[in-house]
Structure formats: structure tokens, C-alpha cells
Amino acid sequence: MSIGAVLALLRDDFPEVTISKIRFLEAEGLVEPRRTPSGYRKFGTADVERLGYVLRMQRDHYLPLRVIREHLDAMDRGEAPPALPGPDQRPGPVEEAERELSPGAGGSGVRLGRAELLAAADAQEGELREWESYGLISSGQDGGYDGEMLQIAKLVAELGRFGLEPRHLRGVKAAAEREVSLVEQVVAPLRRHRNPQTRAHAEVTARELATLAVRLHAALVQAGLRTLP
């Protein structure tokens, strides 16, 4: 089957799926359709079932791709996939924040073109232009996007699927800018110091402060959720 035929099959159960989403999952190594000599993708029934499994685990169980990959690897070895977490076992805001802040989570060294960013975030050109107009996403001087911008794009896209538009996220961006200002107040004197070791310490301090600020924000959200009726 062509990628268009696969999309038609999946859309009955997953109306939000797009061709860019399928390509992204392929780029992540979760599905490997064979290629014709001219380079066209050809999906088999097993590929469609595999894609359906990935999409179902994301939609119904909120599993991250790294965990879904572990499930697929187990099934490829003929083993049963790991047990699915119950609702009370899913990571909360604090755990999610710590995972996002773990070393390498930001995709250090990643450099993407505009089309690559759109495919990775499963977004459309019009959405990216809107994100940029609200200052949520910005490209570098070379027109490319780094790993942090990719993270932001994915998060903004996910929030959009719940009906939250960029205009709703202005408060989140403003809060982040205030936190950056707080960190800057602490580290600015260190960055201006003549001693190179002190300037290097400023960067470590900035990272630690940013991590604490994000964890505090996540903990406050988690505490607030507990008070909801």
C-alpha cells in the first residue's frame, strides 16, 4: 500500500492522523516500510497494524514513544509487551517536567529545516506561522530550528489537539519570560566576573535555577489539580 492508502485505513480509528505523522513515526524507527527501487514507500498489512498499535498506545494510554518502542521490540522478539500502566501510575506534571529536563531531552545538537520541523511536530505550515507570530517558536540566524524549538513545537501541537490555541498560551510564555528574568538577576553578576571559572559557574547556576523553577511550576499545577472537584 502507498502512504495515502495507509492514511485512509487508519483514519477510521484515528481521524487526527496525517501523512506527516506517519512519516514522523517512520523517521523515529517505529515502522519500516519497504522501498521500491524508485524510493516510494510500500506498506504491508503488518506495517499498518504496527502503526495502529503506536497510535493507540499514544491516544489511549499516553505512552511516550520510547516506551512504545520497548513494547514493539518485545513483540518483535516474540515476547509479550510490558504491562500497561493504570491511570494512577501515569507520570504526573512533576515527573513529566523532570523527564523533559533530563540531559539530552532537548535534542542537543539537533538542527532542523522548516519542513523537517513540521514533519516532526506533525504540524501544518499555517500552524507554524501562527506559533511564530505569537513568539512561541523562532528560527536561528540560519533559518533552522534547534532541539528546544522542536520540543516547544511538539508541546504546542499537542496542546492544540485539546483546543488550546497560541493565543491561550500567551500567559504561559509571559510566565516563562518572568522566570528567565529571575534567573538572570541571580547569574548576571557571575557572568560579568573577570574570572573564567566564575563565568562558567554562572551557566551551571542558571541551569539549576531553571530546573528548580520548572519543577516548582509543575508541583504547583499538580497541587492545584488535586483541589479540583
C-alpha positions as CSV (number, residue, x, y, z in Angstrom):
1,M,0.0,0.0,0.0
2,S,1.0,3.6,-0.6
3,I,1.2,6.0,2.4
4,G,-2.1,7.6,1.2
5,A,-3.8,4.2,1.3
6,V,-2.5,3.6,4.8
7,L,-3.8,7.0,5.9
8,A,-7.2,6.1,4.5
9,L,-7.2,2.9,6.5
10,L,-6.1,4.5,9.8
11,R,-8.4,7.5,9.7
12,D,-11.5,5.5,10.6
13,D,-10.0,4.8,14.1
14,F,-7.6,7.8,14.2
15,P,-9.2,10.8,12.5
16,E,-6.4,13.1,13.6
17,V,-3.6,11.1,11.9
18,T,-1.8,12.8,9.0
19,I,0.8,11.8,6.4
20,S,3.4,13.9,8.2
21,K,2.6,11.9,11.4
22,I,3.2,8.6,9.6
23,R,6.4,9.9,8.2
24,F,7.5,11.1,11.7
25,L,6.8,7.7,13.2
26,E,8.9,6.2,10.3
27,A,11.7,8.6,11.0
28,E,11.6,7.6,14.7
29,G,12.1,3.9,13.6
30,L,8.7,2.7,14.8
31,V,7.7,1.4,11.4
32,E,9.9,0.5,8.5
33,P,8.0,0.1,5.2
34,R,9.9,-1.3,2.3
35,R,11.0,1.0,-0.5
36,T,10.6,0.4,-4.2
37,P,13.7,0.8,-6.5
38,S,12.5,4.3,-7.2
39,G,12.2,5.2,-3.5
40,Y,8.5,5.0,-2.9
41,R,7.2,3.7,0.4
42,K,5.2,0.4,0.3
43,F,3.4,-0.6,3.5
44,G,2.3,-4.1,4.2
45,T,-0.6,-5.2,6.5
46,A,1.9,-5.7,9.4
47,D,3.1,-2.1,9.0
48,V,-0.5,-0.8,9.2
49,E,-1.1,-2.9,12.3
50,R,2.1,-1.6,13.8
51,L,1.1,2.0,13.2
52,G,-2.3,1.3,14.7
53,Y,-0.6,-0.1,17.8
54,V,1.6,3.0,18.2
55,L,-1.3,5.4,17.7
56,R,-3.5,3.5,20.1
57,M,-0.8,3.5,22.8
58,Q,-0.4,7.2,22.4
59,R,-4.1,8.1,22.4
60,D,-5.5,5.6,25.0
61,H,-2.5,5.1,27.3
62,Y,-0.5,8.3,26.9
63,L,2.7,6.3,26.4
64,P,5.8,8.2,25.2
65,L,7.5,6.9,22.0
66,R,10.5,5.5,23.9
67,V,8.1,3.2,25.9
68,I,6.1,2.2,22.8
69,R,9.4,1.3,21.1
70,E,10.2,-1.0,24.0
71,H,6.8,-2.6,23.5
72,L,7.4,-3.1,19.8
73,D,10.9,-4.5,20.4
74,A,9.5,-7.0,22.9
75,M,6.8,-8.1,20.4
76,D,9.5,-8.4,17.6
77,R,11.3,-10.8,19.9
78,G,8.2,-12.9,20.3
79,E,7.6,-11.7,23.9
80,A,4.6,-10.1,25.5
81,P,4.8,-6.4,25.7
82,P,5.2,-4.8,29.2
83,A,2.0,-4.3,31.2
84,L,0.2,-1.1,30.6
85,P,0.2,1.5,33.4
86,G,-3.0,2.1,35.2
87,P,-4.4,5.7,35.5
88,D,-2.8,6.1,38.9
89,Q,0.6,5.0,37.6
90,R,0.9,7.6,34.8
91,P,3.5,10.2,35.4
92,G,2.2,13.5,36.9
93,P,3.3,17.0,36.0
94,V,6.4,16.9,38.2
95,E,7.6,13.6,36.7
96,E,6.9,14.8,33.2
97,A,8.8,18.0,33.9
98,E,11.8,16.1,35.2
99,R,11.8,13.9,32.2
100,E,11.7,16.9,29.8
101,L,14.6,18.4,31.7
102,S,16.8,15.3,31.7
103,P,20.1,15.5,29.9
104,G,19.7,15.1,26.2
105,A,15.9,15.7,26.3
106,G,16.2,18.9,24.4
107,G,17.9,17.2,21.5
108,S,21.3,18.9,21.9
109,G,22.9,19.5,18.5
110,V,19.7,18.9,16.6
111,R,19.3,21.3,13.6
112,L,16.1,21.1,11.6
113,G,14.9,22.8,8.5
114,R,11.3,24.2,8.3
115,A,9.9,21.1,6.6
116,E,11.6,18.8,9.0
117,L,10.2,20.6,12.0
118,L,6.7,20.5,10.6
119,A,7.0,16.7,10.0
120,A,8.5,16.0,13.4
121,A,5.8,18.1,15.2
122,D,3.0,16.8,12.9
123,A,2.0,20.3,12.1
124,Q,1.0,22.4,9.1
125,E,2.7,25.5,7.7
126,G,-0.1,27.7,8.8
127,E,0.2,26.5,12.4
128,L,3.9,27.2,12.4
129,R,3.4,30.7,11.1
130,E,0.9,31.3,13.9
131,W,3.2,29.9,16.6
132,E,5.9,32.2,15.3
133,S,3.6,35.2,15.2
134,Y,3.0,34.7,19.0
135,G,6.7,34.3,19.7
136,L,6.4,30.7,20.8
137,I,8.7,29.4,18.1
138,S,11.7,31.2,16.5
139,S,14.3,30.1,14.0
140,G,18.0,30.7,14.2
141,Q,20.0,33.1,12.0
142,D,20.5,30.3,9.5
143,G,16.7,29.8,9.4
144,G,17.0,26.4,11.1
145,Y,15.4,25.2,14.4
146,D,17.2,23.6,17.3
147,G,16.1,20.8,19.6
148,E,14.5,23.1,22.1
149,M,12.3,24.7,19.4
150,L,11.4,21.1,18.3
151,Q,10.3,20.3,21.9
152,I,8.2,23.5,22.1
153,A,6.6,22.8,18.7
154,K,5.6,19.3,19.8
155,L,4.1,20.6,23.0
156,V,2.2,23.4,21.4
157,A,0.9,21.0,18.8
158,E,-0.3,18.6,21.5
159,L,-2.0,21.4,23.4
160,G,-3.7,22.4,20.1
161,R,-5.3,19.0,19.9
162,F,-7.1,19.8,23.1
163,G,-8.4,23.1,21.7
164,L,-5.7,25.3,23.2
165,E,-4.6,27.9,20.6
166,P,-1.5,30.0,20.6
167,R,-3.4,33.0,22.0
168,H,-4.3,30.9,25.0
169,L,-0.6,30.3,25.6
170,R,0.4,33.9,25.9
171,G,0.2,33.7,29.7
172,V,2.5,30.6,29.7
173,K,5.1,32.4,27.6
174,A,4.9,35.5,29.8
175,A,5.4,33.4,32.9
176,A,8.4,31.7,31.3
177,E,9.9,35.1,30.5
178,R,9.4,36.2,34.1
179,E,11.2,33.1,35.3
180,V,14.1,33.8,32.8
181,S,14.3,37.4,34.3
182,L,14.5,35.9,37.8
183,V,17.4,33.6,36.8
184,E,19.1,36.4,35.0
185,Q,19.0,38.6,38.2
186,V,20.9,35.9,40.0
187,V,23.5,34.9,37.4
188,A,24.2,38.3,35.7
189,P,26.8,39.3,38.3
190,L,28.6,36.0,37.8
191,R,28.6,36.3,34.0
192,R,30.2,39.7,34.3
193,H,33.0,38.4,36.5
194,R,36.6,38.5,35.2
195,N,37.3,35.0,36.4
196,P,36.5,32.4,33.7
197,Q,35.7,29.8,36.3
198,T,33.1,32.1,37.8
199,R,31.6,32.8,34.4
200,A,31.4,29.1,33.8
201,H,29.7,28.6,37.1
202,A,27.1,31.1,36.0
203,E,25.9,28.8,33.3
204,V,25.6,25.8,35.7
205,T,23.8,28.0,38.2
206,A,21.4,29.2,35.5
207,R,20.6,25.6,34.6
208,E,20.0,24.6,38.2
209,L,17.7,27.6,38.8
210,A,15.7,27.0,35.6
211,T,15.2,23.3,36.6
212,L,14.0,24.3,40.1
213,A,11.7,26.9,38.6
214,V,10.1,24.4,36.2
215,R,9.8,21.8,38.9
216,L,8.1,24.3,41.2
217,H,5.7,25.3,38.4
218,A,4.9,21.6,37.8
219,A,4.4,20.9,41.5
220,L,2.0,23.9,41.8
221,V,0.0,22.6,38.9
222,Q,-0.1,19.1,40.4
223,A,-1.2,20.5,43.7
224,G,-3.9,22.6,42.0
225,L,-5.3,19.6,40.2
226,R,-5.8,17.8,43.5
227,T,-8.2,20.6,44.6
228,L,-10.4,20.2,41.5
229,P,-13.9,18.7,42.3
